[in-house]
Amino acid sequence: MQLRHLKLAAKFYLPNPPSVSADKGSHMGFSNIQTISCLSPGCCTKEVIMGIQNVKELGITSTKAFPATLKKLKLEGTLLSWSYLDIIAELPNLEVLKLVFNACDGEEWHPNVKGFNRLKLLLIEYNDLKYWKATDDNFPVLERLVLNVCRYLKEIPIEFAEIHTLQLIELTRCLPELGESATRIQKEQEDLGNNPVDVRISNPYDEFDDDEDDDYDYDNDDDDDEENSYVDVAEDNDNEDSDADAAEHDDN
């Protein structure tokens, strides 16, 4: 029997796999593993990465090591500085980024680099973001912007109106001012002669009904304890069906 799923509750180190031929870089030992959780970034060596090439779901306990082929990334409870996203923005193939339940810490996000060159979906959920400055260069091909329970954010950067690929802005449990901001972007696109973005608003947030947020079911498709900080990484594999669950969440 060969191990396929390795899920542990605490951080662990994976040793370098044995190789059949060091010259050819042929590795075995971990070749059948498809799921790994709580992997320490300290063991993300070239040998380990080559030895787990069949992994479709990879959980890393820090954001310091990501494969360049990464297409989907969800951060939850990591309390990263918003400025750290400048590093993530440089991932060349990232298409989906979900920032869920205190993924980032702080009130301001000012991207300083031209990045997220392939990002199509950005989800920001349950955080303290209050001021957001960005340009169309920061998200050049963004198609969907989803903001859930952003209780302090009042404005989406008006420069989003210049993102020609933007198709949808979806707001749930956000301030009415944020909805007005989305509408301004929609009107600006019309004035520019572009197809206006579809704006969907549900359950506008009222500062006097904080208790309702306690029952909000934020994006959580993992079985991990909510008190643990983790980075959930899911890579696409068009030839496999086992990543269907992750794809289903992205389509919602």
N, C-alpha and C positions, 0 to 999 in steps of 0.2 A: 504494500500500500504506500502511495506517495503523497506527501503533504501538499495541499493546495491552498489552504487558508490559514494564516498565522495571525491571530488576534489576541493581544495581551492588554492588560489593564494599565501597565506601567511601561515606561520607556525601556527599550532593550537595544542591544548591539548585535548586529548581524555580522558574523565573521566573513572574511573573504572565502568565496566558494572554491572548492578544488577544481583545477583545470586539467583537461585532457592534454592540451598542448598550449603552453604559454606563448609560443611563437605565433600561433594562429588565433590566440585569444578565444579559444573554445572553452566554454565553461559549462559545468553541470552541477548538480547538487541542489540548486534552488530553481531549476528551470521550469518546474511544474507549479510553483507557487503563483497564485493569481491575486491574493489579497494579503496585505501586510498592514498592521496598525501599530502606532506608537514607535516607529523606527527613529532611533537617534540620528541626527544629522551628522554626528561625528563619524559614523561608519558609512557615509555615502561616498565611498571611494569608487574609482573607475571600475575596479574589479567587482565590487558588489553590484553596481548598477548594471554592468554587463551580464551578471549572473541572474538578475531578476527581470530580464527583458519581457517576460510574459505577464508581468504584474499589470493588472488593470485598475486596481484600487490601492493607493499607497498613502498611509497616514504618517506624517513626519511631525515630531514634537517641536520643531522650530521652523521658521520660514527662511532659514539661511541656505537651504539646498533644495532647488527645484530643477527637474529635468527641462531642457530647452524645448522638448516636444510637448510639454504640458498644454492641454486645451481647456481644461475646466479646473477651477480652483474655488474652494469654499473655505473661508476663515470664520471661526466662531469662538468667541470668548478669549481671543488672543490679546486684546488690548494693545494692539500695535499703534505706534504713532502714525498719523495720517501721512506724514512725510515718507514713511517707509514704503508706501505704495509706489514711490518713484522707482524703486528697485523691481517691484513686481511688474511695473509698466513696461519693463524692458524684455519680458518674456516674449519671444518672437511669435509664438503660435497660440497664445492665450485668447480664447474666444468667449469664455464665460467666467465672470468673477462675481461671487456672492460674498458680501460682507454682512454677516449675520450676528445678532445679539452681542454687542460690544466687541466686535472684531477689531475695531479701531477706537483709540482713546483720544479725546480732545474735541474742541469745538470748531477748529478750522482745518480746511483741506485746500491747499494751494499747490496743485501739481506743478513741478518745476521742470519737467522734461516732456519732450514730445514722445509719446509712447502709446501703449495699448493699440498697436497698429492693426490688430486683427480682432479686437474685442467687439463682440456683437451684443452681448447681454451684460448689463451691470445692475446688480441688485444690492441695495443698501437698506438694512433693516435693524431697527431697535438700537439706536445709538444716540450720542449727544451732539452730533454735527449741527453747527449753527451757522457757519459762514463757509461758503463753497465758491471758490473762484477757479474757473477753468476756461479753456478755449476749445474750439473745434479741433485744433491740432492735438489736444490731449486724448481725444476719443474720435479719431477721423472716420471710422466705419461703424460706429455704434448704431444699433438698430432698435434696441429695447432698453429703456431706463425704468426700473421698478424701485419705488421708494415705499417702504412699509414702516409705520410707527416711527417716523422721523419727527419727533415732537417739538423740535426747536428750529428746524430749518424752514426758512421763509421764502427762499428764492433759489431756483435753478439758474445757473449762469445763462444769461440771454444769448451768449455765443453758441449755445446748443442749437439755436435756430439755423446756424450755418452748417450743421452736420447734415448733409444731403441724404444720408442713408437712414436717418432717424425715422422710425415708423410708429413707435408707441412710447408714451409716457404714462405709467400706471402708478397711481397714488392710493394708498390705503392707510387710514388712521394718521393722516398728516394734517398740518395746519391749513386752514382755508387760504391763507396767503400763498402757500406753496401751490395750491391749485390755480390761483390767479396767475402765478408766475408761469405755470405750464401753459395756460391759455395765451399769455403774451407771446410765448415762443411759437405757439401755433399760428397766431396772427402774423408774427414777424415772417414766418415761412411763407405765408400767403402773399405778403407784401413783396417778398423776394422772388415770387413766381414759382416757388417750389411746391411740391405736394405737401399739404399740411400734415403734421404729425397727429396721430390719433391720441387723444387725451382721455383717460379713464380715471375717474375719481370715485372712491367708495369710503363710507364711514369717516367723514372729515373729523379731525381730532378737536376736542374741546378741552381746554386746560382745566375745566372743572370736573371732568369725569375720568380722572387718572385710574380709578379702580377698575375700569373696564379693560385696561391694558393688561391686567394681571391674568386675564383669561385668553389673551391673544395667543393664537397658535403660530408662533413665528417659524420660519423655515428651519425645520429640523428633521432631516431624513436619516439620522444616525441613532444608534442605540447607546452612544456614549453618555455618561453622566454629564448633565448640563453644567456642573460646577467645574469640570475639567476644561482647561484650555487646550485646544488641539487644532491642527491644520488638516483638513480633509482634502485629499488630492485624488481626482478621478481622471484617468486618461482614456480617450476614445480608442476603440478598436473596431473598425467597421466590419471585421470578419467574425466578431464574437457577439453573442446575444446577452451575455451576463451583465453588460453595462446598461441594460434597458431601463433599470430602475432609476439610475441617475439621469438618463435622457428624459424619462417621464417627468421628473421634477423640473427640469429645465423648460419643458413645454408648458408647464402650468403658469 
